[in-house]
Each structure stands twice: as C-alpha cells, then as structure tokens.
Amino acid sequence: FFWTLTTAVSPGGSGSVNVNPLKNNYVNTEPVILTAVPAANYEFTGWSGDASGTTNPLTVVMTKNKSITANFQSTVPPDVY
C-alpha cells in the first residue's frame, strides 16, 4: 500500500509545515515527522484533520491517506479604538 499526505495551514499565510521525509507516496506504517513553523507574529495552536493535539514536531504513522492542517493564531493584539 502507498499513502499520500496532504498538509495545509490555517489561516493562509500564517506559517508552514515541514514534512520529513517529503515524498509523494509513503509505504504502509511509515513514520513522517511534521513540524509546524509559525510566520512572524503567529503562534502554533494545534493540529486538525487527521491529526490532533499540540505536539510539535508531530510524528504521524501512515496507515491511510491523510490530510493534516497546522493551525496558527496571531500574537498581535487587535487594534483597540
């Protein structure tokens, strides 16, 4: 079996996900390390989709096609008028 891993960030532009090893397909039970990297003025708040929690970096074991999102939030306080 070969599985695919799709990663995303929310909201867009708030950071990135480093995938190690980065491949098109993974063999069954292959471990993959995901590292959430926040952009400036953002912080990592947790994983969603086929992963959960706030462990970073996170090791996922490929047993199916997975789609995982890294969630970030702004560390800049909103403007107060």
All heavy atoms as a GROMACS GRO file, in nm:
protein
  605
    1PHE      N    1   0.085  -0.119   0.000
    1PHE     CA    2   0.000   0.000   0.000
    1PHE      C    3   0.088   0.124   0.000
    1PHE      O    4   0.193   0.126   0.062
    1PHE     CB    5  -0.088   0.004   0.126
    1PHE     CG    6  -0.192  -0.103   0.127
    1PHE    CD1    7  -0.177  -0.215   0.206
    1PHE    CD2    8  -0.308  -0.090   0.051
    1PHE    CE1    9  -0.273  -0.314   0.209
    1PHE    CE2   10  -0.406  -0.188   0.054
    1PHE     CZ   11  -0.388  -0.301   0.133
    2PHE      N   12   0.041   0.223  -0.070
    2PHE     CA   13   0.107   0.353  -0.069
    2PHE      C   14   0.004   0.458  -0.031
    2PHE      O   15  -0.109   0.455  -0.078
    2PHE     CB   16   0.168   0.386  -0.206
    2PHE     CG   17   0.285   0.300  -0.240
    2PHE    CD1   18   0.270   0.187  -0.317
    2PHE    CD2   19   0.412   0.332  -0.193
    2PHE    CE1   20   0.378   0.107  -0.347
    2PHE    CE2   21   0.522   0.253  -0.223
    2PHE     CZ   22   0.504   0.140  -0.300
    3TRP      N   23   0.045   0.550   0.055
    3TRP     CA   24  -0.046   0.653   0.105
    3TRP      C   25   0.008   0.791   0.071
    3TRP      O   26   0.129   0.810   0.058
    3TRP     CB   27  -0.062   0.639   0.256
    3TRP     CG   28  -0.098   0.502   0.301
    3TRP    CD1   29  -0.021   0.415   0.372
    3TRP    CD2   30  -0.221   0.433   0.276
    3TRP    NE1   31  -0.090   0.298   0.393
    3TRP    CE2   32  -0.212   0.305   0.336
    3TRP    CE3   33  -0.340   0.468   0.210
    3TRP    CZ2   34  -0.317   0.213   0.331
    3TRP    CZ3   35  -0.443   0.376   0.205
    3TRP    CH2   36  -0.431   0.250   0.265
    4THR      N   37  -0.083   0.887   0.062
    4THR     CA   38  -0.043   1.026   0.036
    4THR      C   39  -0.071   1.109   0.161
    4THR      O   40  -0.161   1.078   0.240
    4THR     CB   41  -0.119   1.086  -0.083
    4THR    OG1   42  -0.258   1.082  -0.056
    4THR    CG2   43  -0.088   1.010  -0.211
    5LEU      N   44   0.008   1.214   0.176
    5LEU     CA   45  -0.005   1.306   0.289
    5LEU      C   46  -0.022   1.447   0.232
    5LEU      O   47   0.061   1.492   0.154
    5LEU     CB   48   0.118   1.300   0.379
    5LEU     CG   49   0.123   1.401   0.493
    5LEU    CD1   50   0.008   1.379   0.591
    5LEU    CD2   51   0.256   1.392   0.566
    6THR      N   52  -0.130   1.512   0.271
    6THR     CA   53  -0.156   1.649   0.230
    6THR      C   54  -0.152   1.736   0.355
    6THR      O   55  -0.213   1.703   0.456
    6THR     CB   56  -0.296   1.661   0.165
    6THR    OG1   57  -0.304   1.570   0.057
    6THR    CG2   58  -0.320   1.802   0.114
    7THR      N   59  -0.076   1.846   0.348
    7THR     CA   60  -0.070   1.938   0.462
    7THR      C   61  -0.121   2.076   0.419
    7THR      O   62  -0.113   2.112   0.302
    7THR     CB   63   0.072   1.950   0.519
    7THR    OG1   64   0.159   1.999   0.416
    7THR    CG2   65   0.123   1.817   0.572
    8ALA      N   66  -0.172   2.149   0.518
    8ALA     CA   67  -0.222   2.284   0.494
    8ALA      C   68  -0.198   2.366   0.620
    8ALA      O   69  -0.164   2.311   0.725
    8ALA     CB   70  -0.371   2.279   0.462
    9VAL      N   71  -0.214   2.497   0.605
    9VAL     CA   72  -0.206   2.586   0.721
    9VAL      C   73  -0.332   2.671   0.726
    9VAL      O   74  -0.392   2.702   0.623
    9VAL     CB   75  -0.081   2.677   0.719
    9VAL    CG1   76   0.046   2.596   0.727
    9VAL    CG2   77  -0.081   2.765   0.596
   10SER      N   78  -0.373   2.706   0.847
   10SER     CA   79  -0.490   2.790   0.867
   10SER      C   80  -0.460   2.890   0.978
   10SER      O   81  -0.411   2.849   1.083
   10SER     CB   82  -0.611   2.704   0.904
   10SER     OG   83  -0.723   2.786   0.928
   11PRO      N   84  -0.489   3.019   0.957
   11PRO     CA   85  -0.531   3.078   0.830
   11PRO      C   86  -0.416   3.085   0.731
   11PRO      O   87  -0.299   3.073   0.770
   11PRO     CB   88  -0.577   3.218   0.870
   11PRO     CG   89  -0.497   3.250   0.993
   11PRO     CD   90  -0.480   3.117   1.064
   12GLY      N   91  -0.446   3.099   0.604
   12GLY     CA   92  -0.343   3.105   0.500
   12GLY      C   93  -0.240   3.213   0.529
   12GLY      O   94  -0.274   3.321   0.577
   13GLY      N   95  -0.115   3.182   0.504
   13GLY     CA   96  -0.008   3.278   0.525
   13GLY      C   97   0.040   3.290   0.668
   13GLY      O   98   0.125   3.374   0.697
   14SER      N   99  -0.015   3.206   0.758
   14SER     CA  100   0.020   3.220   0.899
   14SER      C  101   0.139   3.134   0.939
   14SER      O  102   0.187   3.142   1.051
   14SER     CB  103  -0.100   3.181   0.986
   14SER     OG  104  -0.140   3.048   0.960
   15GLY      N  105   0.188   3.051   0.846
   15GLY     CA  106   0.302   2.966   0.877
   15GLY      C  107   0.318   2.859   0.772
   15GLY      O  108   0.262   2.870   0.662
   16SER      N  109   0.393   2.755   0.806
   16SER     CA  110   0.417   2.647   0.712
   16SER      C  111   0.432   2.517   0.789
   16SER      O  112   0.440   2.516   0.912
   16SER     CB  113   0.544   2.674   0.629
   16SER     OG  114   0.656   2.685   0.715
   17VAL      N  115   0.433   2.407   0.712
   17VAL     CA  116   0.453   2.275   0.772
   17VAL      C  117   0.573   2.212   0.703
   17VAL      O  118   0.574   2.197   0.580
   17VAL     CB  119   0.328   2.184   0.754
   17VAL    CG1  120   0.355   2.047   0.814
   17VAL    CG2  121   0.206   2.248   0.819
   18ASN      N  122   0.674   2.175   0.781
   18ASN     CA  123   0.787   2.099   0.728
   18ASN      C  124   0.755   1.952   0.741
   18ASN      O  125   0.711   1.906   0.847
   18ASN     CB  126   0.916   2.131   0.805
   18ASN     CG  127   0.968   2.271   0.774
   18ASN    OD1  128   0.930   2.333   0.676
   18ASN    ND2  129   1.054   2.320   0.861
   19VAL      N  130   0.775   1.877   0.632
   19VAL     CA  131   0.744   1.734   0.627
   19VAL      C  132   0.874   1.659   0.606
   19VAL      O  133   0.949   1.688   0.513
   19VAL     CB  134   0.645   1.703   0.513
   19VAL    CG1  135   0.611   1.555   0.509
   19VAL    CG2  136   0.518   1.787   0.527
   20ASN      N  137   0.904   1.561   0.694
   20ASN     CA  138   1.028   1.485   0.684
   20ASN      C  139   0.999   1.337   0.706
   20ASN      O  140   0.953   1.300   0.813
   20ASN     CB  141   1.127   1.536   0.789
   20ASN     CG  142   1.262   1.468   0.776
   20ASN    OD1  143   1.297   1.416   0.671
   20ASN    ND2  144   1.337   1.467   0.884
   21PRO      N  145   1.023   1.250   0.608
   21PRO     CA  146   1.071   1.282   0.473
   21PRO      C  147   0.958   1.336   0.386
   21PRO      O  148   0.842   1.297   0.403
   21PRO     CB  149   1.120   1.147   0.421
   21PRO     CG  150   1.032   1.048   0.490
   21PRO     CD  151   1.005   1.107   0.627
   22LEU      N  152   0.990   1.425   0.292
   22LEU     CA  153   0.892   1.481   0.200
   22LEU      C  154   0.890   1.395   0.074
   22LEU      O  155   0.988   1.391   0.000
   22LEU     CB  156   0.928   1.625   0.166
   22LEU     CG  157   0.835   1.697   0.070
   22LEU    CD1  158   0.693   1.702   0.126
   22LEU    CD2  159   0.885   1.837   0.042
   23LYS      N  160   0.781   1.321   0.054
   23LYS     CA  161   0.769   1.231  -0.060
   23LYS      C  162   0.628   1.238  -0.116
   23LYS      O  163   0.537   1.285  -0.049
   23LYS     CB  164   0.800   1.086  -0.018
   23LYS     CG  165   0.934   1.072   0.052
   23LYS     CD  166   0.985   0.930   0.063
   23LYS     CE  167   0.893   0.832   0.129
   23LYS     NZ  168   0.962   0.708   0.171
   24ASN      N  169   0.612   1.189  -0.239
   24ASN     CA  170   0.479   1.184  -0.300
   24ASN      C  171   0.395   1.073  -0.240
   24ASN      O  172   0.273   1.086  -0.228
   24ASN     CB  173   0.489   1.166  -0.451
   24ASN     CG  174   0.543   1.290  -0.519
   24ASN    OD1  175   0.520   1.402  -0.476
   24ASN    ND2  176   0.616   1.270  -0.627
   25ASN      N  177   0.459   0.961  -0.206
   25ASN     CA  178   0.388   0.845  -0.152
   25ASN      C  179   0.468   0.785  -0.038
   25ASN      O  180   0.591   0.787  -0.040
   25ASN     CB  181   0.368   0.738  -0.260
   25ASN     CG  182   0.279   0.786  -0.373
   25ASN    OD1  183   0.160   0.804  -0.354
   25ASN    ND2  184   0.338   0.807  -0.489
   26TYR      N  185   0.395   0.730   0.058
   26TYR     CA  186   0.457   0.668   0.175
   26TYR      C  187   0.413   0.523   0.183
   26TYR      O  188   0.298   0.491   0.154
   26TYR     CB  189   0.416   0.742   0.303
   26TYR     CG  190   0.462   0.885   0.304
   26TYR    CD1  191   0.382   0.986   0.254
   26TYR    CD2  192   0.588   0.919   0.351
   26TYR    CE1  193   0.425   1.118   0.252
   26TYR    CE2  194   0.632   1.050   0.350
   26TYR     CZ  195   0.551   1.149   0.300
   26TYR     OH  196   0.595   1.278   0.298
   27VAL      N  197   0.505   0.436   0.226
   27VAL     CA  198   0.469   0.295   0.243
   27VAL      C  199   0.388   0.280   0.370
   27VAL      O  200   0.391   0.366   0.460
   27VAL     CB  201   0.594   0.203   0.246
   27VAL    CG1  202   0.668   0.209   0.112
   27VAL    CG2  203   0.686   0.240   0.360
   28ASN      N  204   0.312   0.171   0.379
   28ASN     CA  205   0.227   0.147   0.495
   28ASN      C  206   0.310   0.146   0.623
   28ASN      O  207   0.417   0.087   0.628
   28ASN     CB  208   0.153   0.015   0.477
   28ASN     CG  209   0.033   0.004   0.567
   28ASN    OD1  210  -0.041   0.100   0.584
   28ASN    ND2  211   0.012  -0.111   0.625
   29THR      N  212   0.260   0.212   0.725
   29THR     CA  213   0.317   0.228   0.860
   29THR      C  214   0.445   0.313   0.863
   29THR      O  215   0.511   0.318   0.966
   29THR     CB  216   0.344   0.093   0.930
   29THR    OG1  217   0.455   0.028   0.869
   29THR    CG2  218   0.220   0.004   0.930
   30GLU      N  219   0.477   0.381   0.753
   30GLU     CA  220   0.596   0.468   0.754
   30GLU      C  221   0.572   0.590   0.843
   30GLU      O  222   0.470   0.656   0.832
   30GLU     CB  223   0.627   0.515   0.611
   30GLU     CG  224   0.751   0.602   0.603
   30GLU     CD  225   0.794   0.632   0.460
   30GLU    OE1  226   0.731   0.583   0.365
   30GLU    OE2  227   0.893   0.704   0.445
   31PRO      N  228   0.667   0.620   0.934
   31PRO     CA  229   0.652   0.740   1.016
   31PRO      C  230   0.694   0.865   0.939
   31PRO      O  231   0.788   0.862   0.860
   31PRO     CB  232   0.745   0.715   1.134
   31PRO     CG  233   0.849   0.623   1.078
   31PRO     CD  234   0.782   0.540   0.971
   32VAL      N  235   0.621   0.973   0.962
   32VAL     CA  236   0.651   1.101   0.898
   32VAL      C  237   0.649   1.207   1.010
   32VAL      O  238   0.558   1.209   1.092
   32VAL     CB  239   0.547   1.137   0.790
   32VAL    CG1  240   0.586   1.267   0.721
   32VAL    CG2  241   0.532   1.024   0.690
   33ILE      N  242   0.750   1.293   1.010
   33ILE     CA  243   0.759   1.397   1.112
   33ILE      C  244   0.710   1.529   1.053
   33ILE      O  245   0.763   1.576   0.952
   33ILE     CB  246   0.903   1.410   1.165
   33ILE    CG1  247   0.949   1.278   1.226
   33ILE    CG2  248   0.912   1.524   1.267
   33ILE    CD1  249   1.096   1.274   1.260
   34LEU      N  250   0.609   1.587   1.118
   34LEU     CA  251   0.555   1.716   1.076
   34LEU      C  252   0.597   1.821   1.179
   34LEU      O  253   0.580   1.801   1.299
   34LEU     CB  254   0.403   1.712   1.069
   34LEU     CG  255   0.340   1.607   0.979
   34LEU    CD1  256   0.189   1.618   0.982
   34LEU    CD2  257   0.392   1.620   0.837
   35THR      N  258   0.649   1.932   1.129
   35THR     CA  259   0.687   2.043   1.217
   35THR      C  260   0.613   2.168   1.172
   35THR      O  261   0.628   2.211   1.058
   35THR     CB  262   0.839   2.067   1.211
   35THR    OG1  263   0.907   1.945   1.241
   35THR    CG2  264   0.880   2.174   1.311
   36ALA      N  265   0.533   2.223   1.262
   36ALA     CA  266   0.462   2.348   1.234
   36ALA      C  267   0.557   2.464   1.259
   36ALA      O  268   0.619   2.473   1.364
   36ALA     CB  269   0.339   2.359   1.323
   37VAL      N  270   0.568   2.553   1.160
   37VAL     CA  271   0.659   2.668   1.169
   37VAL      C  272   0.576   2.795   1.153
   37VAL      O  273   0.532   2.827   1.043
   37VAL     CB  274   0.767   2.661   1.059
   37VAL    CG1  275   0.864   2.779   1.072
   37VAL    CG2  276   0.842   2.528   1.065
   38PRO      N  277   0.552   2.866   1.264
   38PRO     CA  278   0.470   2.987   1.252
   38PRO      C  279   0.542   3.099   1.180
   38PRO      O  280   0.664   3.111   1.188
   38PRO     CB  281   0.441   3.026   1.397
   38PRO     CG  282   0.541   2.953   1.479
   38PRO     CD  283   0.591   2.836   1.400
   39ALA      N  284   0.465   3.179   1.108
   39ALA     CA  285   0.518   3.300   1.047
   39ALA      C  286   0.536   3.405   1.156
   39ALA      O  287   0.492   3.386   1.270
   39ALA     CB  288   0.423   3.350   0.938
   40ALA      N  289   0.597   3.517   1.121
   40ALA     CA  290   0.615   3.625   1.217
   40ALA      C  291   0.480   3.668   1.272
   40ALA      O  292   0.382   3.677   1.196
   40ALA     CB  293   0.686   3.743   1.150
   41ASN      N  294   0.474   3.691   1.400
   41ASN     CA  295   0.354   3.738   1.469
   41ASN      C  296   0.242   3.634   1.476
   41ASN      O  297   0.126   3.668   1.495
   41ASN     CB  298   0.300   3.868   1.407
   41ASN     CG  299   0.403   3.980   1.416
   41ASN    OD1  300   0.469   3.996   1.517
   41ASN    ND2  301   0.417   4.054   1.308
   42TYR      N  302   0.278   3.506   1.459
   42TYR     CA  303   0.181   3.397   1.476
   42TYR      C  304   0.238   3.293   1.570
   42TYR      O  305   0.360   3.282   1.585
   42TYR     CB  306   0.147   3.330   1.342
   42TYR     CG  307   0.053   3.410   1.257
   42TYR    CD1  308   0.103   3.505   1.168
   42TYR    CD2  309  -0.084   3.392   1.265
   42TYR    CE1  310   0.017   3.580   1.088
   42TYR    CE2  311  -0.171   3.466   1.186
   42TYR     CZ  312  -0.120   3.560   1.098
   42TYR     OH  313  -0.205   3.633   1.021
   43GLU      N  314   0.148   3.216   1.632
   43GLU     CA  315   0.191   3.104   1.715
   43GLU      C  316   0.109   2.982   1.677
   43GLU      O  317  -0.007   2.994   1.635
   43GLU     CB  318   0.176   3.136   1.864
   43GLU     CG  319   0.033   3.157   1.909
   43GLU     CD  320   0.023   3.197   2.056
   43GLU    OE1  321   0.127   3.215   2.122
   43GLU    OE2  322  -0.091   3.210   2.105
   44PHE      N  323   0.171   2.865   1.692
   44PHE     CA  324   0.105   2.739   1.661
   44PHE      C  325   0.005   2.706   1.770
   44PHE      O  326   0.035   2.715   1.889
   44PHE     CB  327   0.211   2.628   1.650
   44PHE     CG  328   0.154   2.491   1.630
   44PHE    CD1  329   0.088   2.458   1.514
   44PHE    CD2  330   0.169   2.394   1.729
   44PHE    CE1  331   0.037   2.331   1.495
   44PHE    CE2  332   0.119   2.267   1.711
   44PHE     CZ  333   0.053   2.235   1.593
   45THR      N  334  -0.118   2.667   1.729
   45THR     CA  335  -0.222   2.637   1.828
   45THR      C  336  -0.267   2.491   1.826
   45THR      O  337  -0.335   2.448   1.918
   45THR     CB  338  -0.345   2.727   1.808
   45THR    OG1  339  -0.395   2.708   1.675
   45THR    CG2  340  -0.309   2.873   1.831
   46GLY      N  341  -0.231   2.416   1.720
   46GLY     CA  342  -0.269   2.275   1.721
   46GLY      C  343  -0.292   2.220   1.581
   46GLY      O  344  -0.299   2.295   1.483
   47TRP      N  345  -0.306   2.090   1.576
   47TRP     CA  346  -0.328   2.017   1.451
   47TRP      C  347  -0.476   1.986   1.436
   47TRP      O  348  -0.547   1.964   1.535
   47TRP     CB  349  -0.251   1.886   1.451
   47TRP     CG  350  -0.104   1.901   1.470
   47TRP    CD1  351  -0.033   1.880   1.584
   47TRP    CD2  352  -0.008   1.939   1.370
   47TRP    NE1  353   0.100   1.905   1.563
   47TRP    CE2  354   0.120   1.939   1.434
   47TRP    CE3  355  -0.016   1.972   1.235
   47TRP    CZ2  356   0.236   1.973   1.365
   47TRP    CZ3  357   0.100   2.005   1.168
   47TRP    CH2  358   0.225   2.005   1.232
   48SER      N  359  -0.523   1.979   1.311
   48SER     CA  360  -0.660   1.936   1.284
   48SER      C  361  -0.661   1.849   1.159
   48SER      O  362  -0.559   1.835   1.091
   48SER     CB  363  -0.754   2.055   1.270
   48SER     OG  364  -0.713   2.140   1.164
   49GLY      N  365  -0.776   1.791   1.130
   49GLY     CA  366  -0.785   1.696   1.020
   49GLY      C  367  -0.754   1.557   1.074
   49GLY      O  368  -0.810   1.515   1.174
   50ASP      N  369  -0.658   1.488   1.010
   50ASP     CA  370  -0.621   1.352   1.051
   50ASP      C  371  -0.516   1.350   1.162
   50ASP      O  372  -0.449   1.249   1.182
   50ASP     CB  373  -0.573   1.271   0.930
   50ASP     CG  374  -0.688   1.237   0.836
   50ASP    OD1  375  -0.791   1.189   0.885
   50ASP    OD2  376  -0.674   1.260   0.714
   51ALA      N  377  -0.502   1.462   1.233
   51ALA     CA  378  -0.413   1.468   1.350
   51ALA      C  379  -0.478   1.563   1.448
   51ALA      O  380  -0.560   1.646   1.411
   51ALA     CB  381  -0.274   1.515   1.312
   52SER      N  382  -0.440   1.551   1.574
   52SER     CA  383  -0.494   1.641   1.676
   52SER      C  384  -0.387   1.666   1.781
   52SER      O  385  -0.281   1.603   1.779
   52SER     CB  386  -0.619   1.581   1.740
   52SER     OG  387  -0.588   1.458   1.802
   53GLY      N  388  -0.417   1.758   1.871
   53GLY     CA  389  -0.322   1.790   1.976
   53GLY      C  390  -0.230   1.902   1.937
   53GLY      O  391  -0.243   1.962   1.830
   54THR      N  392  -0.134   1.929   2.026
   54THR     CA  393  -0.044   2.042   2.007
   54THR      C  394   0.102   1.999   2.005
   54THR      O  395   0.192   2.083   2.009
   54THR     CB  396  -0.064   2.147   2.119
   54THR    OG1  397  -0.044   2.082   2.245
   54THR    CG2  398  -0.203   2.207   2.114
   55THR      N  399   0.128   1.868   1.997
   55THR     CA  400   0.266   1.820   1.991
   55THR      C  401   0.333   1.874   1.865
   55THR      O  402   0.277   1.866   1.755
   55THR     CB  403   0.267   1.665   1.988
   55THR    OG1  404   0.202   1.618   2.106
   55THR    CG2  405   0.410   1.612   1.983
   56ASN      N  406   0.452   1.933   1.882
   56ASN     CA  407   0.524   1.990   1.768
   56ASN      C  408   0.673   1.981   1.794
   56ASN      O  409   0.720   2.041   1.890
   56ASN     CB  410   0.481   2.137   1.749
   56ASN     CG  411   0.538   2.197   1.623
   56ASN    OD1  412   0.562   2.128   1.525
   56ASN    ND2  413   0.563   2.326   1.626
   57PRO      N  414   0.748   1.903   1.716
   57PRO     CA  415   0.702   1.830   1.597
   57PRO      C  416   0.617   1.708   1.632
   57PRO      O  417   0.623   1.656   1.743
   57PRO     CB  418   0.832   1.790   1.528
   57PRO     CG  419   0.936   1.792   1.633
   57PRO     CD  420   0.892   1.894   1.735
   58LEU      N  421   0.538   1.665   1.533
   58LEU     CA  422   0.446   1.554   1.549
   58LEU      C  423   0.486   1.442   1.455
   58LEU      O  424   0.512   1.466   1.337
   58LEU     CB  425   0.304   1.601   1.514
   58LEU     CG  426   0.196   1.493   1.512
   58LEU    CD1  427   0.164   1.447   1.654
   58LEU    CD2  428   0.071   1.545   1.444
   59THR      N  429   0.492   1.320   1.507
   59THR     CA  430   0.518   1.204   1.422
   59THR      C  431   0.385   1.136   1.391
   59THR      O  432   0.310   1.101   1.483
   59THR     CB  433   0.612   1.104   1.491
   59THR    OG1  434   0.736   1.168   1.518
   59THR    CG2  435   0.637   0.982   1.402
   60VAL      N  436   0.354   1.124   1.262
   60VAL     CA  437   0.233   1.052   1.221
   60VAL      C  438   0.277   0.924   1.152
   60VAL      O  439   0.381   0.920   1.086
   60VAL     CB  440   0.144   1.136   1.128
   60VAL    CG1  441   0.089   1.257   1.201
   60VAL    CG2  442   0.217   1.179   1.003
   61VAL      N  443   0.199   0.819   1.170
   61VAL     CA  444   0.226   0.690   1.106
   61VAL      C  445   0.126   0.673   0.993
   61VAL      O  446   0.004   0.681   1.014
   61VAL     CB  447   0.216   0.574   1.207
   61VAL    CG1  448   0.238   0.440   1.137
   61VAL    CG2  449   0.316   0.594   1.319
   62MET      N  450   0.178   0.653   0.873
   62MET     CA  451   0.093   0.648   0.755
   62MET      C  452   0.024   0.511   0.744
   62MET      O  453   0.087   0.412   0.710
   62MET     CB  454   0.175   0.678   0.630
   62MET     CG  455   0.237   0.817   0.629
   62MET     SD  456   0.117   0.950   0.644
   62MET     CE  457   0.027   0.932   0.490
   63THR      N  458  -0.106   0.509   0.774
   63THR     CA  459  -0.186   0.388   0.761
   63THR      C  460  -0.305   0.411   0.668
   63THR      O  461  -0.387   0.323   0.648
   63THR     CB  462  -0.239   0.344   0.899
   63THR    OG1  463  -0.310   0.452   0.958
   63THR    CG2  464  -0.124   0.301   0.990
   64LYS      N  465  -0.313   0.532   0.613
   64LYS     CA  466  -0.417   0.569   0.516
   64LYS      C  467  -0.375   0.702   0.454
   64LYS      O  468  -0.278   0.763   0.500
   64LYS     CB  469  -0.553   0.583   0.585
   64LYS     CG  470  -0.559   0.695   0.688
   64LYS     CD  471  -0.699   0.712   0.746
   64LYS     CE  472  -0.704   0.834   0.838
   64LYS     NZ  473  -0.839   0.863   0.885
   65ASN      N  474  -0.448   0.748   0.353
   65ASN     CA  475  -0.425   0.883   0.302
   65ASN      C  476  -0.465   0.981   0.411
   65ASN      O  477  -0.571   0.968   0.471
   65ASN     CB  478  -0.507   0.908   0.176
   65ASN     CG  479  -0.460   0.823   0.059
   65ASN    OD1  480  -0.343   0.788   0.050
   65ASN    ND2  481  -0.550   0.790  -0.029
   66LYS      N  482  -0.379   1.080   0.436
   66LYS     CA  483  -0.405   1.173   0.545
   66LYS      C  484  -0.398   1.318   0.497
   66LYS      O  485  -0.316   1.350   0.411
   66LYS     CB  486  -0.305   1.152   0.660
   66LYS     CG  487  -0.321   1.016   0.727
   66LYS     CD  488  -0.241   1.003   0.854
   66LYS     CE  489  -0.268   0.868   0.919
   66LYS     NZ  490  -0.211   0.858   1.052
   67SER      N  491  -0.484   1.398   0.556
   67SER     CA  492  -0.485   1.542   0.532
   67SER      C  493  -0.478   1.610   0.669
   67SER      O  494  -0.568   1.590   0.752
   67SER     CB  495  -0.612   1.584   0.457
   67SER     OG  496  -0.613   1.723   0.440
   68ILE      N  497  -0.373   1.686   0.691
   68ILE     CA  498  -0.346   1.744   0.822
   68ILE      C  499  -0.323   1.894   0.808
   68ILE      O  500  -0.248   1.938   0.721
   68ILE     CB  501  -0.224   1.675   0.888
   68ILE    CG1  502  -0.255   1.526   0.907
   68ILE    CG2  503  -0.187   1.743   1.019
   68ILE    CD1  504  -0.138   1.444   0.956
   69THR      N  505  -0.388   1.969   0.896
   69THR     CA  506  -0.375   2.115   0.894
   69THR      C  507  -0.307   2.162   1.021
   69THR      O  508  -0.343   2.118   1.131
   69THR     CB  509  -0.514   2.182   0.881
   69THR    OG1  510  -0.575   2.138   0.760
   69THR    CG2  511  -0.504   2.334   0.883
   70ALA      N  512  -0.210   2.252   1.004
   70ALA     CA  513  -0.149   2.321   1.118
   70ALA      C  514  -0.224   2.452   1.139
   70ALA      O  515  -0.240   2.530   1.045
   70ALA     CB  516  -0.002   2.348   1.091
   71ASN      N  517  -0.272   2.473   1.260
   71ASN     CA  518  -0.349   2.592   1.292
   71ASN      C  519  -0.265   2.691   1.372
   71ASN      O  520  -0.195   2.651   1.465
   71ASN     CB  521  -0.474   2.554   1.371
   71ASN     CG  522  -0.564   2.462   1.290
   71ASN    OD1  523  -0.631   2.507   1.199
   71ASN    ND2  524  -0.563   2.335   1.322
   72PHE      N  525  -0.273   2.817   1.332
   72PHE     CA  526  -0.197   2.923   1.396
   72PHE      C  527  -0.292   3.035   1.437
   72PHE      O  528  -0.402   3.048   1.383
   72PHE     CB  529  -0.091   2.980   1.301
   72PHE     CG  530   0.008   2.879   1.253
   72PHE    CD1  531  -0.011   2.811   1.134
   72PHE    CD2  532   0.124   2.852   1.325
   72PHE    CE1  533   0.082   2.718   1.088
   72PHE    CE2  534   0.217   2.760   1.281
   72PHE     CZ  535   0.195   2.693   1.162
   73GLN      N  536  -0.248   3.116   1.532
   73GLN     CA  537  -0.324   3.237   1.565
   73GLN      C  538  -0.227   3.353   1.579
   73GLN      O  539  -0.110   3.334   1.614
   73GLN     CB  540  -0.406   3.219   1.693
   73GLN     CG  541  -0.324   3.211   1.820
   73GLN     CD  542  -0.410   3.193   1.944
   73GLN    OE1  543  -0.526   3.159   1.934
   73GLN    NE2  544  -0.350   3.214   2.061
   74SER      N  545  -0.278   3.471   1.552
   74SER     CA  546  -0.197   3.592   1.558
   74SER      C  547  -0.158   3.620   1.703
   74SER      O  548  -0.239   3.603   1.794
   74SER     CB  549  -0.273   3.709   1.500
   74SER     OG  550  -0.198   3.829   1.517
   75THR      N  551  -0.036   3.664   1.722
   75THR     CA  552   0.009   3.705   1.855
   75THR      C  553   0.001   3.856   1.871
   75THR      O  554   0.037   3.910   1.975
   75THR     CB  555   0.154   3.659   1.880
   75THR    OG1  556   0.238   3.715   1.779
   75THR    CG2  557   0.166   3.508   1.879
   76VAL      N  558  -0.046   3.923   1.765
   76VAL     CA  559  -0.059   4.069   1.771
   76VAL      C  560  -0.198   4.102   1.824
   76VAL      O  561  -0.298   4.057   1.768
   76VAL     CB  562  -0.039   4.130   1.631
   76VAL    CG1  563  -0.058   4.282   1.636
   76VAL    CG2  564   0.098   4.094   1.577
   77PRO      N  565  -0.206   4.179   1.932
   77PRO     CA  566  -0.339   4.211   1.983
   77PRO      C  567  -0.417   4.294   1.881
   77PRO      O  568  -0.359   4.373   1.808
   77PRO     CB  569  -0.312   4.292   2.110
   77PRO     CG  570  -0.170   4.335   2.100
   77PRO     CD  571  -0.100   4.238   2.010
   78PRO      N  572  -0.548   4.273   1.875
   78PRO     CA  573  -0.628   4.352   1.780
   78PRO      C  574  -0.622   4.500   1.814
   78PRO      O  575  -0.606   4.538   1.930
   78PRO     CB  576  -0.769   4.296   1.797
   78PRO     CG  577  -0.768   4.225   1.928
   78PRO     CD  578  -0.627   4.182   1.955
   79ASP      N  579  -0.635   4.581   1.711
   79ASP     CA  580  -0.636   4.726   1.734
   79ASP      C  581  -0.757   4.762   1.819
   79ASP      O  582  -0.867   4.715   1.796
   79ASP     CB  583  -0.643   4.801   1.601
   79ASP     CG  584  -0.514   4.787   1.521
   79ASP    OD1  585  -0.410   4.768   1.584
   79ASP    OD2  586  -0.521   4.794   1.398
   80VAL      N  587  -0.734   4.845   1.918
   80VAL     CA  588  -0.841   4.892   2.003
   80VAL      C  589  -0.861   5.040   1.977
   80VAL      O  590  -0.768   5.120   1.989
   80VAL     CB  591  -0.809   4.866   2.153
   80VAL    CG1  592  -0.921   4.922   2.241
   80VAL    CG2  593  -0.786   4.720   2.177
   81TYR      N  594  -0.984   5.076   1.942
   81TYR     CA  595  -1.014   5.216   1.911
   81TYR      C  596  -1.093   5.277   2.023
   81TYR      O  597  -1.179   5.215   2.080
   81TYR     CB  598  -1.090   5.227   1.779
   81TYR     CG  599  -1.009   5.181   1.662
   81TYR    CD1  600  -1.024   5.052   1.610
   81TYR    CD2  601  -0.912   5.264   1.606
   81TYR    CE1  602  -0.948   5.010   1.502
   81TYR    CE2  603  -0.836   5.222   1.497
   81TYR     CZ  604  -0.855   5.095   1.446
   81TYR     OH  605  -0.778   5.054   1.341
   0.00000   0.00000   0.00000
